[in-house]
Amino acid sequence: MKFTTAFLIIACANAFAPTNYMGRTIPSVHVNSALPIADGEFDFDVAIIGCGVGGHGAALHSRAQGLSTGVFAGGDVGGTCVNRGCVPSKALLAASGRVREMKNSHHLESLGIEVEGEVKFSRQGIADHAKNLANRVKGNLENSLVGLGCDVIEGRGMLTGKPHEVKDSSTGKIYTAKDIILAPGSIPFVPPGVEVDEKTVYTSDGALELQYVPEWVAIIGSGYIGLEFSDVYTALGSEVTFIEALPNIMPTFDREIAKQAERLLIRDRPIDYRTGVFAAEVTPGIPGEKPVTIKMIDANTKEHVETIEVDAAMVATGRVPNTKDMGLEDMGIETQRGFVAVNEKMQVLTKHEDGEVIPNVYCIGDANGKMMLAHAASAQGISAIENIAGREHIVDHNAIPAACFTHPEISMVGPTEEQAIEMAGKEGWTLGKSQGSFRANSKALAEGEGNGMAKVLFKKETGHVVAVHIIGLHAADLIQECANAVAAGTTVQELSMMVHTHPTLSEVMDEAFKSAAGVGGGH
């Protein structure tokens, strides 16, 4: 009977027209006849706990292999990325970025454009733009799952402690699956001493609702999330104070890029910062009546340094796995700070370092902590399905790019220069470095956006690209060529001979590649 059910799901899936998700056409499923459908022993071939970008990617690939698939959505189709992360934040950045551009009369005048009168914006309109986009993408995502024959189960999935079992937390019903993929995602981390009310003191979840634009907002943490929100807030008229526990602002970025970012994204804007301090106590206020109080202590001595009062505080101190109350302990899975240990095939281990593989259980995305990025989660999900299908696959995390969508953007693939120097010393190769400049790029100059640089790090002995770091106009798009080069093992000599369209921003990379290979030419 279960065999027949699986077959019917696949037959129905083939009747659906192609589905569009995030600009990508998802074709009707093509069954791989070399793989078995459910053999009658299990409800599903694959059960996926979590329905974010990682779970979604795994589900699509699972169905493309002809595997019957159940997705435990937990009432959160789309997960963090679609509902509270990548998608709505880009909508806020796009809208606030337009406001910034239109207010920059000096830049517009350099292009021969004059704007008369005050530039106005609707805070609610911008907030609605983010919310509507998230809802639209969420709907597309859910439609693509249903259209391809996935069973979407509303409750959150939990392990029961028995192999091949997943329990629906909302109904108590137990389902069986040959293989289980954990994709629960993550939630914002709130440090001890910080009281969050999601009104005056809020995480990125609350910030995305843009309930109001504070005159002065403190952002605790200066990583990707904090930096992007500083871009939004200053564009809309706020003053920003960063509070960073580590010695440097933007501590995770390549230092040379961080210095440029400080000049372009902080120094020229109403932003100041404190480094080497913890926000030890954060007390919410009342909008328009009572300020938020932030007590700071020295990160090393723990002595009181300063207390400030601001209109609002955003907590951007990273994220932690959403693995609590999933029944992991019942399966003998030990976590570290909530992170699940996995091997290169995404198979779950009983514990970190020397853990044993738990058969037929995989973990992808933020919960395994390898790389907390939506597209990394999707890649891991596809990889897990490949391994389930018997085709060994390992994700090359060194070739996965990342981007910060400020104005201008920052992007990177591979280690920072500091990390690369250390790697070269340990592994016995010589680090090469070359640069390309936006200031010498015709397209960037035509846009009046000549600030920025691209840095290529490579092995001098072989020419293989190790890392690339970019800050400048559309840096998030330019990094993809570089990530592909890292993944494919392309050398700077080969890249220097590849023709780049003129006049385009891609010539910034062409300049860097040619410089690395000692090749003349370019525009």
URCORJO-V366810 format. One record per residue. N is the residue number from 1. BURIAL is + if it has 9 or more other C-alpha atoms within 8 Angstrom, else -. Layout:
n,burial
N,BURIAL
N,BURIAL
This chain:
n,burial
1,-
2,+
3,+
4,-
5,-
6,+
7,+
8,-
9,+
10,+
11,-
12,+
13,+
14,+
15,-
16,+
17,-
18,-
19,+
20,+
21,+
22,-
23,-
24,-
25,-
26,+
27,-
28,+
29,+
30,-
31,+
32,-
33,-
34,-
35,+
36,-
37,+
38,+
39,-
40,-
41,-
42,+
43,+
44,+
45,+
46,+
47,+
48,+
49,+
50,+
51,+
52,+
53,+
54,+
55,+
56,+
57,+
58,+
59,+
60,+
61,+
62,+
63,+
64,+
65,+
66,+
67,+
68,+
69,+
70,+
71,+
72,+
73,+
74,+
75,-
76,+
77,+
78,+
79,+
80,+
81,+
82,+
83,+
84,+
85,+
86,+
87,+
88,+
89,+
90,+
91,+
92,+
93,+
94,-
95,+
96,+
97,+
98,-
99,+
100,+
101,+
102,+
103,-
104,-
105,+
106,-
107,+
108,+
109,+
110,-
111,-
112,-
113,-
114,-
115,-
116,-
117,-
118,-
119,-
120,-
121,-
122,-
123,+
124,-
125,-
126,+
127,+
128,-
129,+
130,+
131,+
132,-
133,+
134,+
135,+
136,-
137,+
138,+
139,-
140,+
141,+
142,+
143,+
144,+
145,+
146,+
147,+
148,+
149,+
150,+
151,+
152,+
153,+
154,+
155,+
156,+
157,+
158,+
159,+
160,+
161,+
162,-
163,-
164,+
165,+
166,+
167,+
168,+
169,+
170,-
171,-
172,-
173,-
174,-
175,+
176,+
177,+
178,+
179,+
180,+
181,+
182,+
183,+
184,+
185,+
186,+
187,+
188,+
189,+
190,+
191,-
192,-
193,-
194,+
195,+
196,+
197,-
198,+
199,+
200,+
201,+
202,+
203,+
204,+
205,+
206,+
207,+
208,+
209,-
210,+
211,-
212,-
213,+
214,-
215,-
216,+
217,+
218,+
219,+
220,+
221,+
222,+
223,+
224,-
225,+
226,+
227,+
228,+
229,-
230,+
231,+
232,+
233,+
234,+
235,+
236,+
237,-
238,+
239,+
240,+
241,+
242,+
243,+
244,+
245,+
246,+
247,-
248,-
249,+
250,-
251,+
252,-
253,-
254,+
255,+
256,-
257,+
258,+
259,-
260,+
261,+
262,+
263,+
264,+
265,+
266,+
267,+
268,-
269,-
270,+
271,+
272,+
273,+
274,+
275,+
276,+
277,+
278,+
279,+
280,+
281,+
282,+
283,+
284,+
285,+
286,+
287,+
288,-
289,-
290,-
291,+
292,+
293,+
294,+
295,+
296,+
297,+
298,+
299,+
300,-
301,-
302,-
303,-
304,-
305,+
306,-
307,-
308,-
309,-
310,+
311,+
312,+
313,+
314,+
315,+
316,+
317,+
318,-
319,-
320,+
321,+
322,+
323,+
324,-
325,-
326,-
327,+
328,+
329,-
330,+
331,+
332,-
333,+
334,+
335,+
336,-
337,-
338,+
339,+
340,+
341,+
342,+
343,-
344,-
345,+
346,+
347,+
348,+
349,+
350,+
351,+
352,+
353,-
354,-
355,+
356,-
357,-
358,+
359,-
360,+
361,+
362,+
363,+
364,+
365,+
366,+
367,+
368,+
369,+
370,-
371,+
372,+
373,+
374,+
375,-
376,+
377,+
378,+
379,+
380,+
381,+
382,+
383,+
384,+
385,+
386,+
387,+
388,-
389,-
390,-
391,-
392,-
393,+
394,-
395,+
396,-
397,-
398,+
399,+
400,+
401,+
402,+
403,+
404,+
405,+
406,+
407,+
408,+
409,+
410,+
411,+
412,+
413,+
414,+
415,+
416,+
417,+
418,+
419,-
420,+
421,+
422,-
423,-
424,+
425,+
426,-
427,-
428,-
429,+
430,+
431,+
432,+
433,+
434,+
435,+
436,+
437,+
438,+
439,+
440,-
441,+
442,+
443,+
444,+
445,+
446,-
447,-
448,+
449,+
450,+
451,+
452,+
453,+
454,+
455,+
456,+
457,+
458,+
459,+
460,+
461,-
462,-
463,+
464,+
465,+
466,+
467,+
468,+
469,+
470,+
471,+
472,+
473,+
474,+
475,+
476,+
477,-
478,+
479,+
480,+
481,-
482,+
483,+
484,+
485,+
486,+
487,+
488,-
489,-
490,+
491,+
492,+
493,+
494,-
495,+
496,+
497,-
498,-
499,-
500,-
501,-
502,-
503,-
504,+
505,+
506,+
507,+
508,+
509,+
510,+
511,+
512,+
513,+
514,+
515,+
516,+
517,+
518,-
519,-
520,-
521,-
522,-
523,-
